[in-house]
Amino acid sequence: MPNIIADLHNHSTASDGELSPSEVVKQAAAKGYKAVSLTDHDTLDGIAEALTAGTTNNITVIPGIELTLRLKRSEFVGSLHLLLYFRPELLNEPDFVNTTRELFATGRGDALVRNRVSAINHFFGPDSVAAKQNGTTILKRNLTVTEIEKCGNNITRRHFAKVLSENHKLERIQVDTIIANQSPAYLPSGIDPDKFLPLRRKFPLLIFLAHPAAGSFPPPSHYREVLPPWPTVAGLMPEFLAPEPIRIDGLEIEYPGHREVDKAELREIATANDLLISGGSDGHDLQSRPYGVCGIDTDDFSQFLNRYEALQ
């Protein structure tokens, strides 16, 4: 683990984190970090609060978003994530705010929640095909949209896991069976990569591939989630290095769910392709996925900051 001075991947109550945006910033400042980034899932909400807290706590806050990409490839069907970093000034541009919010709405939202709930009940509910054929079912009652929506305004798969575990008393392996990529009920969230192109062309961003090797971290692990193993992501790297529609600027390498062997390989790829290096805790809560446990050192952050401050 490097001598951390910047934690560039965190979530707050604006998406699926336990702490408020200001609390995330305050905790990073208390650790003596020079910079912290709020990167909530597919939303700008919370960033203004984080920036204010940065001023109050004398720490640099780098606005960010963890954008969900929906991929449908022969080798992988599911979601991968990008970390987008941008200058605070963009929050004052209505065109940027409206464009991003409209884009995010195509990848998440009420329709996706309803469709996911319907698919889960169809395959795993008490009236599912399996239940009718052999009387076996995982869910004793149907999942409802209402209990999912009570979790917040920006629903993620993490919220589904929480409801299935707490409300329906399912074990971890049962939850994974229902919401994993291999599940017949799985519907990927996120936007199609081509839809990202207008945003990339129009606004100055630093684009990183988030936790590319987390899917290879040994289970059980909250960081592993349902991400594909690193060899699968490595096979997709040519798409992320192509001029369009995405062309990443860097890789998130320092990450709690990355093995040392994977971090070494990722650094080789970064060097070979002139990519920046980022890292962060992916903090969500105070226990399972805590804040302030991972980040980058002075050298990596200096290179990041040089490119970040040149955005215009």
C-alpha positions in Angstrom: 0.0 0.0 0.0 1.5 3.4 -1.0 1.8 6.4 1.4 -1.6 7.7 0.7 -2.2 11.4 0.1 -5.3 11.2 -2.1 -8.3 8.9 -2.0 -10.1 9.4 -5.4 -13.0 6.9 -5.2 -15.8 7.3 -2.6 -19.6 7.1 -2.3 -22.0 9.1 -0.1 -25.7 9.2 0.7 -26.1 10.8 -2.7 -25.9 7.3 -4.1 -25.4 4.2 -2.0 -22.9 5.3 0.7 -23.4 5.5 4.4 -21.9 9.0 5.1 -23.0 12.3 3.8 -20.8 14.1 1.2 -19.5 16.4 3.9 -18.7 13.5 6.3 -16.8 11.7 3.5 -14.6 14.9 3.1 -14.2 15.5 6.8 -13.0 11.9 7.3 -10.4 12.2 4.6 -9.2 15.5 6.0 -8.9 13.9 9.4 -6.5 11.3 7.9 -4.3 14.1 6.7 -5.0 13.5 3.0 -4.3 16.3 0.5 -7.2 15.4 -1.7 -10.4 13.4 -1.8 -12.9 12.7 -4.6 -16.6 12.0 -4.3 -17.6 9.6 -7.1 -21.2 8.7 -6.5 -22.9 6.4 -9.0 -24.3 8.2 -12.0 -25.1 11.4 -10.3 -23.8 14.9 -9.6 -25.8 15.2 -6.4 -23.6 15.7 -3.4 -20.7 17.3 -5.1 -21.6 20.9 -4.2 -21.8 19.9 -0.6 -18.5 18.1 -0.8 -16.8 21.1 -2.3 -18.1 23.3 0.5 -16.8 20.8 3.0 -13.4 20.8 1.3 -13.1 24.5 1.9 -14.2 24.2 5.5 -11.7 21.3 6.2 -8.8 22.6 4.1 -8.7 19.7 1.7 -8.9 19.6 -2.1 -12.1 18.0 -3.3 -12.0 16.7 -6.9 -15.5 16.3 -8.4 -16.2 12.9 -9.8 -18.8 10.4 -11.0 -18.7 6.7 -11.2 -20.4 6.1 -14.5 -22.0 2.7 -15.3 -21.4 1.2 -18.7 -23.7 -1.5 -20.1 -21.8 -4.0 -22.2 -23.2 -6.8 -24.3 -20.3 -8.8 -25.7 -19.8 -12.5 -26.5 -17.3 -12.6 -23.7 -19.2 -10.5 -21.2 -22.7 -9.3 -20.5 -23.0 -6.8 -17.7 -21.7 -3.5 -16.4 -18.3 -2.0 -16.0 -17.5 1.4 -14.4 -15.7 4.5 -15.4 -14.5 7.2 -13.0 -15.0 10.6 -14.5 -13.1 13.6 -12.9 -13.9 17.2 -13.9 -13.2 20.7 -12.7 -15.7 22.3 -10.2 -16.5 25.1 -12.7 -18.5 22.7 -14.8 -21.1 22.5 -12.1 -22.0 26.1 -13.0 -22.6 25.2 -16.7 -26.3 24.3 -17.2 -25.4 22.5 -20.4 -23.0 20.1 -18.6 -25.5 19.5 -15.7 -28.4 18.9 -18.0 -26.4 16.7 -20.4 -25.0 14.4 -17.7 -28.4 14.1 -15.9 -30.2 13.2 -19.1 -27.4 10.6 -19.9 -27.6 9.1 -16.4 -31.4 8.7 -16.7 -31.0 6.4 -19.7 -29.0 3.9 -17.6 -30.8 3.7 -14.3 -34.1 5.1 -13.0 -37.6 3.8 -12.3 -38.0 1.8 -15.4 -34.9 -0.3 -14.7 -36.0 -0.9 -11.1 -39.4 -2.1 -12.2 -38.0 -4.3 -14.9 -35.5 -5.9 -12.5 -38.1 -6.5 -9.9 -40.4 -8.1 -12.4 -37.6 -10.3 -13.8 -36.5 -11.5 -10.2 -40.1 -12.4 -9.4 -40.5 -14.2 -12.7 -37.5 -16.4 -12.2 -37.3 -16.7 -8.4 -40.7 -15.8 -6.9 -43.4 -18.0 -5.5 -45.1 -18.0 -8.9 -42.0 -18.6 -10.9 -41.6 -21.3 -13.5 -39.4 -23.4 -11.1 -42.0 -23.1 -8.3 -44.7 -24.3 -10.7 -42.6 -27.2 -12.0 -41.1 -28.6 -8.8 -42.3 -26.5 -6.0 -38.9 -24.9 -5.2 -38.3 -21.2 -4.9 -35.9 -18.9 -3.3 -38.3 -16.0 -2.6 -41.2 -16.9 -0.2 -43.0 -13.8 -1.4 -42.6 -11.5 -4.3 -40.1 -8.7 -4.2 -41.8 -5.3 -4.5 -40.8 -2.1 -6.2 -41.8 -0.2 -3.1 -39.3 -1.9 -0.8 -36.5 -1.3 -3.2 -37.4 2.4 -3.7 -37.4 3.0 0.0 -33.6 2.5 -0.1 -33.1 5.8 -1.9 -33.4 7.8 -5.1 -30.5 6.3 -7.0 -31.0 2.5 -6.9 -28.1 0.2 -7.5 -27.6 -3.5 -7.2 -26.2 -3.0 -3.7 -29.7 -1.8 -2.7 -31.3 -5.0 -4.1 -28.8 -7.1 -2.1 -29.7 -5.2 1.0 -33.4 -5.7 0.6 -33.1 -9.4 -0.3 -30.8 -10.0 2.7 -32.7 -7.9 5.3 -36.3 -8.0 4.2 -36.4 -11.5 2.7 -33.8 -13.1 5.0 -31.8 -14.6 2.2 -28.2 -15.9 2.6 -25.3 -14.3 0.7 -25.2 -17.3 -1.8 -29.0 -16.9 -2.4 -28.6 -13.2 -3.0 -25.8 -13.7 -5.4 -27.8 -16.4 -7.3 -30.5 -13.8 -7.9 -28.5 -10.7 -8.7 -25.3 -12.0 -10.3 -24.5 -11.5 -13.9 -25.2 -15.2 -14.6 -28.7 -15.0 -13.1 -31.5 -15.4 -15.7 -33.1 -12.3 -14.0 -30.0 -10.1 -14.6 -30.6 -6.9 -16.5 -27.5 -4.7 -16.9 -27.7 -1.1 -15.7 -25.8 1.7 -17.3 -25.4 3.4 -20.7 -24.2 2.0 -24.0 -20.6 3.1 -24.7 -21.7 4.9 -27.8 -24.0 7.2 -25.8 -20.9 8.4 -23.8 -19.3 9.9 -26.9 -21.2 13.3 -27.0 -20.3 13.9 -23.3 -16.6 13.1 -23.9 -16.4 15.3 -27.0 -18.1 18.3 -25.5 -16.6 18.6 -22.0 -13.1 18.3 -20.5 -12.9 15.1 -18.4 -10.3 12.7 -17.1 -11.6 9.2 -17.7 -10.4 6.2 -15.7 -11.4 2.5 -15.9 -12.6 1.7 -12.4 -11.3 -1.3 -10.4 -10.5 -3.3 -13.6 -9.1 -6.4 -11.7 -11.6 -6.5 -8.8 -13.4 -9.4 -10.3 -10.3 -11.6 -9.8 -10.1 -10.9 -6.0 -10.7 -14.1 -4.1 -14.2 -14.5 -2.6 -15.8 -13.8 -0.3 -15.3 -10.1 -0.8 -17.6 -7.1 -1.0 -15.2 -5.5 -3.4 -15.4 -8.4 -5.8 -19.1 -7.9 -6.3 -20.2 -9.4 -9.7 -17.5 -7.8 -11.8 -15.8 -10.0 -14.5 -12.4 -11.4 -13.8 -9.4 -9.4 -14.9 -8.6 -11.6 -18.0 -12.1 -10.8 -19.3 -11.6 -7.0 -18.7 -8.1 -7.3 -20.2 -9.7 -8.6 -23.4 -11.9 -5.5 -23.6 -9.0 -3.1 -23.1 -8.5 -2.4 -26.8 -12.0 -0.8 -26.8 -11.0 1.5 -23.9 -7.8 2.5 -25.6 -9.4 3.2 -29.0 -9.8 6.9 -29.9 -13.6 6.6 -29.6 -16.1 6.3 -28.1 -14.3 6.4 -24.7 -10.5 6.4 -24.8 -9.5 6.3 -21.1 -6.9 8.5 -19.6 -6.0 6.2 -16.8 -6.5 3.1 -14.7 -7.6 2.8 -11.1 -4.9 0.5 -9.8 -4.6 1.1 -6.1 -7.8 -0.5 -4.9 -8.8 -2.7 -1.9 -10.0 -5.5 -4.1 -6.9 -5.7 -6.3 -4.2 -8.4 -5.8 -0.6 -7.4 -6.0 -0.1 -9.5 -9.1 -2.9 -7.6 -10.9 -1.6 -4.2 -9.8 1.8 -5.0 -11.2 0.3 -6.0 -14.5 -2.0 -2.9 -14.6 1.0 -0.7 -14.0 2.8 -2.2 -16.9 -0.2 -1.5 -19.1 -0.4 2.0 -17.8 3.2 2.6 -18.6 3.0 1.1 -22.1 0.0 3.2 -23.0 0.9 6.5 -21.2 -2.0 6.2 -18.8 -2.4 7.9 -15.5 -2.8 6.0 -12.3 -5.6 6.5 -9.8 -6.7 4.8 -6.6 -9.3 4.9 -3.9 -11.1 3.2 -1.1 -14.4 2.8 -3.0 -15.8 3.7 0.5 -19.4 2.9 1.1 -19.7 2.4 4.8 -17.8 2.2 8.1 -17.4 -1.6 8.2 -17.8 -3.7 5.1 -16.3 -1.2 2.6 -14.8 1.5 4.8 -13.6 4.9 3.8 -10.0 6.0 3.9 -8.3 2.6 3.4 -6.8 3.1 -0.1 -5.4 5.7 -2.4 -2.4 7.0 -4.3 0.9 8.4 -3.3 2.6 11.7 -4.0 4.1 10.7 -7.4 0.9 9.3 -8.8 -1.2 12.1 -7.5 1.3 14.7 -8.9 0.9 13.3 -12.4 -2.9 13.1 -11.9 -3.1 16.7 -10.7 -1.0 18.0 -13.6 -3.4 16.6 -16.1 -6.5 17.5 -14.0 -5.5 21.2 -13.6 -4.9 21.4 -17.3 -8.5 20.5 -18.1 -10.3 23.3 -19.9 
